[in-house]
Amino acid sequence: MSTAFDTEHWTGIGALALAALAVGLPLREEGLFLVALVGVGFAAYARLGDAPEPQLTVERELSATAPNPDDEVRVTVTVENTGESTLPDLRLVDGVPSGLAVTAGTARLGTALRPGKRATYHYTVTAVRGTHEWEPLTAIVRNASGSRERSVDVVSETALRCLPSLASTASIPLRGLTTPYLGQVATDVAGSGIEFHSTRRYRHGDPLSRVDWNRYARTGELSTLSFREERAATVVLLVDTRTEAYVSPDEDAPNAVERSVEAAGEAFSALLKSGDRVGIANYGPRECWLSARTGERHRAEARQFLGSHPAFSVAPADEPFYPSIALRRLRRRLPADAQVVFFSPVADDYVVTVAKRLDAYGHRVTVVSPDPTAADSPGHRLARLERRDRLRDLRGGGLRVLDWGDRPLAVELARTSRRWQR
Amino acid sequence: MKLRLSAILGAVAVLVGLLVLVWEDLATAISLEWALVLLVAIIAGVQTLRFVQERRSTPLRATETRDPEQRYAAPTPGDDADETLGTASGWSARGRRSRGQLRERVGQAAMAAVVNATGCRQEEAARRIESGEWTDDPVAAAFLSERVSLTARERLRLVLGSPGSQFLTQVDRAVKAVERLTEEP
């Protein structure tokens, strides 16, 4: 039940009648008396009837309910007046999810509806990753004269699910913290592999293919070549989803969390391909944890996670967040041999502490930081300087940091990882 | 009470009007003297003014609708600094506080940049900022240190060269000086 209120559109209309009367009486002009009557008529019209209580049903039809990112989705909204009163002035504003932008048409309609009639309108949204649920449609109703107004919300559950494609384009070079399993991360452990590590005295049982025959020919001593053993790593992709991480250089650009999730998707795929065990977690409200595993099923699960887990939504959550408790929980969950790839815009000081502490706990941390700063005002430039200083601080602490600008992640990685090679 | 009185008066007037419709003789009983007519006209005039005044003091009301077409727009880092900069003018306590906050933030950024660029210790960097030798821009140097003061000529150029607030220009110059320091190889 909604309450109607006065719009004050007709306030003071009585002045028209009275002014004509005030002038007409002393001058004894009949014409002015008539004008006064018109004024009285308007004043009566303004008070005629209340804004009707609307009874509406809303149906939304999407041209695709599970589109790919960047696809255009046409939304058809049909509103039916199921009540018994005519709605002479009906304004509709659809509750488009905050993560979606209307790219063609408008999500509004102004119309009049008789009982049993329907009105239909369309608009187009561009799909972005995530589960997007429509908010209730707002209907604003006025009476015929527009002097009274009321608004109601009409619920119709509609959702659009858009899963990321998980292209494995960006392979993040890992650090030397590995599992005992065979993989592709070159370690400092001597064993079988490709890259030369050391030689040692031959021991009974060493494979003949690794015996250094040249040396045997020279000196007559048997020795064994050792290579850098290549092992698989356990990686947890940690995405910073605190409210502070929802920053972007301008209104049109995707925010840092969106870029982080996209990058995590690419990294996940690439790492899984190279045989590493990969998990996904967030650092922020609405906790999300996908433990590190391998396999095609795990890949599908991760796609669902990144696409529809509320932790990775396009707008920040209102829920409270306790940073130190969350860090403690995260630490308990992280496997001892897991290294962390931390996606964060590093837009505040606290996140530096988090990254450094995770690194100090023995999870070698690589920070991938989408750059959210702009340079169009002194304040923005100051924030950019402060962020660079934070990144420098992280690098100084021995963490690997990728400052990810506008270029694709793979390009930026290729440039930076050359510097990372020891 | 006032409303009730006017309502009674109105009701009586309407009743008399209706009676006149039925009983035309009654109209002759109502005196139509000039003074009475003028009185009614004056009352109408006063009421007109009252209604006009009421209209002028009453804003239109309508339900505010959101902008559902637009996506959630995330803030840009530094929006808070720009906001502080907006309140940093004037002699109010708030203006002074804002200026103090910004000076400190820029000072910290400058300190980090000096330490990083020269590899010196924090104390040495603080000394350089205090003496103004960290930059060749006199405005930036004077902004972060009370010991450095501008020459009359520089001050005049600063005043003439700042279309908006002078403080804004000072912050801008100081931030640019720090940027130059971090970008130099």
Interface residues (C-beta under 8 A of the other chain):
Chain A: F5 D6 T7 E8 H9 T11 G12 G14 A15 L18 A19 L21 A22 V23 L25 P26 R91 V93 D94 G95 V96 S98 G99 L100 A101 V102 T106 A107 R108 Y123 E135 T138 I140 E149 S151 Y246 V247 S248 P249 D250 E251 N255 A256 V314 A315 P345 A347 P372 T373 A374 S377 P378 G379 H380 R381 L382 A383 R384 L385 E386 R387 R388 D389 R392
Chain B: V37 L38 V40 A41 I42 A44 G45 Q47 T48 F51 V52 E54 R55 T58 P59 L60 R61 A62 T63 T65 R66 P68 E69 Q70 R71 Y72 A73 A74 P75 T76 P77 G78 D79 D80 A81 D82 E83 T84 L85 R105 V106 Q108 A109 A112 A113 N116 L168 V171 D172 V175 K176 V178 E179 T182
